[in-house]
Each structure stands twice: as C-alpha cells, then as structure tokens.
Amino acid sequence: WLAIEIAARAGLFQVFWPGTSAVGQTIASFAIQPGRSWREALHRLMDAYGLDYVVRADGSLALHDPGESVTSVWTWQGELLSGQYASTDLAANHVRAFSVGVQAEAWDYASAEAASLERYRHVVDRMLASNAQAQVRAANELLLEQRKLRGGEIDAPLNPGLEILDVVTVVDAGIGLNQTYRCHSITATVDVAHGDFDMK
C-alpha cells in the first residue's frame, strides 16, 4: 500500500508488483522527510526489504523481488554481434540483517565452499521489526549479491521492447554459454542512413 501511495503522489498511477512475501510485509512507521523527493522515499521503502523497482517507458512502476520466479522475455542466439562475459567470486556469501532486537542471516554455502572463505556483509535497518522481516531482507540481499557473480555486455540487433530489469537469455554456442541475465543498462544505436540498428 505504501508503494502505491508514494507512486500516486509522484504521478505514477499504475503499479505492478509480484505476489511474494517481501511485498506483503507491514511497515509500522514510515515518514517522508521534508525536502525529500518521492523517488527518494520510494527508494528507501524498497531498500527495507531488498527490492528493485523501475519506472517503465509507459509510465508505470514495476516492483521486483529478487526471489520472484521470472521468465526470460527474450533470447539471443546466432544474432549476437559480440559479447563479453565475466564471473567473479567477490560477492558476499553470508549476509546478516539487524535491527533493534532483531536479526537474521542467509548463506550461500556453495559459493563459500567454492571460494574457500566467507565473504560477509551486514545490513542494519531500523524498519525491520521482526526476525521474519530481517530474514526476508537477508535472503534478498544475498540474492542481489549472487547477481554480482556473473555479468557481461552483448552487442546485438536492436530490440525496442526491452526495458531495464528485464530478464534475457544469451545463448552463445561458440563458448557453450546458455545463461539468463537481468538488464541493468541498455544503449541503442539507430543510424538510418547506414542501416545500423544495434543495442548494447
């Protein structure tokens, strides 16, 4: 309800959200400080449970829970012009969330074992009012950390339907890759005179 109210005051009247436990949590007290923008208030609210959000091209607000089941909206295969892919083991594999008299933790044991060490991250947030809420936050923060384990950039033909935070699949037979990624930036090149319609 808070996200819908904040979005409406910012002029965003369509809000889409997943039916996950993080979105259904109750926040006992939330105040928008004088001089702060509606976007800052929305960002603070989403931070409370480790959620993402994006304002789509049609002016709607879409909330994303890192734990939600999402299907790929597009797949690139032979049409890839180039690609750079990377992976790292620097993301946290142990996250603890704290508040006043509240705490919870989440582990990625497989990552800890592969790296042979614990990479710890802690989150302190006074809006967490119960151990269950702290558990939601810790789990989502761990999922956000796991996204940092892999990434890349592809150069492909333009797809004007893609938006930030969409999930795409990249199939690169040259290196045996078949992986999903979430779009964090999109750059399009449209040169009609030369017939160049690319996207990164």
C-alpha positions as CSV (number, residue, x, y, z in Angstrom):
1,W,0.0,0.0,0.0
2,L,2.8,2.5,0.8
3,A,4.4,1.9,-2.5
4,I,1.1,2.6,-4.3
5,E,0.6,5.8,-2.3
6,I,4.1,7.1,-2.9
7,A,3.8,6.3,-6.6
8,A,0.5,8.1,-6.9
9,R,1.9,11.2,-5.3
10,A,4.7,11.1,-7.8
11,G,2.2,10.9,-10.7
12,L,2.6,7.1,-11.3
13,F,-0.8,5.6,-11.2
14,Q,-0.1,2.1,-12.5
15,V,1.9,-0.1,-10.1
16,F,2.8,-3.8,-10.7
17,W,4.2,-6.0,-8.0
18,P,5.0,-9.7,-7.5
19,G,3.0,-11.7,-5.1
20,T,5.9,-12.5,-2.8
21,S,6.3,-12.4,1.0
22,A,8.6,-9.4,0.8
23,V,6.0,-7.2,-0.9
24,G,3.4,-8.3,1.7
25,Q,5.4,-7.2,4.7
26,T,4.0,-4.5,7.0
27,I,6.0,-1.4,8.0
28,A,4.8,0.0,11.3
29,S,6.0,3.6,10.7
30,F,7.2,5.3,7.6
31,A,7.7,9.1,7.2
32,I,8.7,11.1,4.2
33,Q,11.1,13.8,5.3
34,P,10.5,17.4,4.2
35,G,12.5,18.3,1.2
36,R,12.9,14.7,0.0
37,S,11.6,13.6,-3.4
38,W,9.0,10.9,-3.9
39,R,11.7,8.9,-5.7
40,E,13.9,9.0,-2.6
41,A,11.0,7.9,-0.4
42,L,10.2,5.0,-2.8
43,H,13.9,4.0,-2.9
44,R,14.0,3.9,0.9
45,L,10.9,1.8,1.1
46,M,12.2,-0.7,-1.5
47,D,15.5,-0.8,0.4
48,A,13.7,-2.0,3.5
49,Y,13.3,-5.5,2.0
50,G,15.9,-5.5,-0.7
51,L,13.6,-4.9,-3.6
52,D,14.3,-3.4,-7.0
53,Y,12.0,-1.1,-9.0
54,V,11.9,0.5,-12.4
55,V,9.7,3.2,-14.0
56,R,8.8,1.7,-17.3
57,A,8.5,3.5,-20.6
58,D,4.7,3.6,-20.3
59,G,4.9,5.5,-17.0
60,S,4.1,2.5,-14.8
61,L,6.0,1.5,-11.8
62,A,7.2,-2.2,-11.6
63,L,8.5,-3.6,-8.3
64,H,10.8,-6.6,-8.5
65,D,11.6,-9.1,-5.7
66,P,15.0,-10.8,-6.3
67,G,13.4,-14.0,-5.1
68,E,10.5,-13.9,-7.6
69,S,10.3,-16.5,-10.3
70,V,10.8,-14.6,-13.6
71,T,10.8,-16.0,-17.1
72,S,13.1,-14.7,-19.8
73,V,11.4,-12.1,-22.1
74,W,13.9,-12.5,-25.0
75,T,16.6,-14.9,-26.2
76,W,19.6,-14.1,-28.3
77,Q,21.4,-16.9,-30.2
78,G,23.0,-16.6,-33.6
79,E,22.3,-12.9,-34.0
80,L,24.9,-11.8,-31.4
81,L,27.4,-9.4,-32.9
82,S,29.8,-9.7,-30.0
83,G,29.8,-10.5,-26.3
84,Q,31.9,-10.1,-23.2
85,Y,31.1,-12.3,-20.2
86,A,32.6,-12.3,-16.7
87,S,32.3,-14.1,-13.4
88,T,33.7,-13.4,-10.0
89,D,33.7,-14.8,-6.6
90,L,33.9,-11.4,-4.8
91,A,30.2,-11.2,-3.9
92,A,29.2,-11.8,-0.3
93,N,28.2,-15.4,0.5
94,H,27.0,-14.6,4.1
95,V,24.5,-11.8,4.8
96,R,23.2,-10.8,8.2
97,A,20.4,-8.3,8.7
98,F,20.0,-6.5,12.0
99,S,17.6,-4.1,13.7
100,V,16.8,-3.3,17.3
101,G,16.4,-6.7,19.0
102,V,16.0,-8.3,15.5
103,Q,18.4,-10.4,13.4
104,A,18.6,-13.0,10.7
105,E,21.1,-14.4,8.3
106,A,21.4,-16.1,4.9
107,W,24.2,-18.2,3.5
108,D,25.3,-19.3,0.0
109,Y,27.2,-22.4,1.2
110,A,28.1,-23.5,-2.4
111,S,29.8,-20.1,-3.1
112,A,31.6,-20.1,0.3
113,E,32.9,-23.6,-0.4
114,A,34.0,-22.7,-4.0
115,A,35.9,-19.6,-2.7
116,S,37.2,-21.5,0.4
117,L,36.3,-18.5,2.5
118,E,33.4,-16.5,4.0
119,R,32.6,-13.1,2.4
120,Y,30.5,-11.4,5.0
121,R,28.1,-8.5,4.6
122,H,25.8,-7.0,7.2
123,V,22.8,-4.7,6.8
124,V,21.4,-2.5,9.6
125,D,17.9,-1.2,9.1
126,R,15.6,0.1,11.8
127,M,12.5,-0.5,9.7
128,L,12.9,-4.3,10.3
129,A,10.5,-5.0,13.1
130,S,10.7,-8.8,13.4
131,N,13.1,-11.7,12.8
132,A,10.8,-12.7,9.8
133,Q,11.3,-9.3,8.2
134,A,15.0,-9.5,8.8
135,Q,15.1,-12.9,7.2
136,V,13.3,-11.6,4.1
137,R,15.9,-8.8,3.9
138,A,18.9,-11.0,4.4
139,A,17.7,-13.5,1.8
140,N,17.0,-10.8,-0.8
141,E,20.3,-9.1,-0.1
142,L,22.1,-12.5,-0.6
143,L,20.2,-12.9,-3.9
144,L,21.3,-9.4,-5.0
145,E,24.9,-10.3,-4.1
146,Q,24.6,-13.5,-6.1
147,R,23.7,-11.5,-9.2
148,K,27.1,-9.9,-8.9
149,L,28.8,-13.3,-9.5
150,R,28.2,-13.0,-13.3
151,G,27.6,-10.3,-15.8
152,G,28.6,-9.1,-19.2
153,E,27.8,-7.0,-22.2
154,I,26.5,-8.0,-25.5
155,D,26.2,-6.2,-28.8
156,A,23.1,-7.4,-30.6
157,P,20.4,-6.2,-33.1
158,L,18.1,-3.6,-31.6
159,N,15.1,-4.9,-29.6
160,P,13.0,-1.8,-28.7
161,G,10.8,-3.9,-26.4
162,L,13.4,-4.5,-23.8
163,E,13.5,-2.4,-20.6
164,I,15.7,-2.1,-17.5
165,L,15.4,-5.1,-15.2
166,D,14.0,-7.4,-17.9
167,V,15.4,-10.9,-17.9
168,V,17.0,-12.1,-21.1
169,T,18.7,-15.4,-22.2
170,V,22.0,-15.4,-24.0
171,V,22.9,-18.5,-26.0
172,D,26.5,-18.3,-27.3
173,A,27.3,-21.6,-29.0
174,G,30.9,-20.5,-29.6
175,I,31.7,-20.8,-25.9
176,G,28.9,-23.1,-24.8
177,L,27.0,-20.4,-22.9
178,N,23.3,-20.6,-22.2
179,Q,22.6,-18.2,-19.3
180,T,20.0,-15.7,-18.2
181,Y,20.9,-12.2,-17.3
182,R,19.0,-9.1,-15.9
183,C,19.3,-5.9,-18.0
184,H,20.9,-3.1,-16.0
185,S,21.6,-0.8,-18.8
186,I,20.6,-0.6,-22.5
187,T,22.2,1.6,-25.1
188,A,20.7,1.7,-28.6
189,T,22.3,3.0,-31.8
190,V,20.0,3.9,-34.7
191,D,21.7,5.1,-37.9
192,V,19.1,5.0,-40.6
193,A,21.4,6.4,-43.3
194,H,23.8,3.4,-42.8
195,G,21.2,0.8,-41.8
196,D,22.8,0.4,-38.3
197,F,20.4,-0.7,-35.6
198,D,22.4,-2.0,-32.7
199,M,21.9,-2.4,-29.0
200,K,24.3,-3.0,-26.0
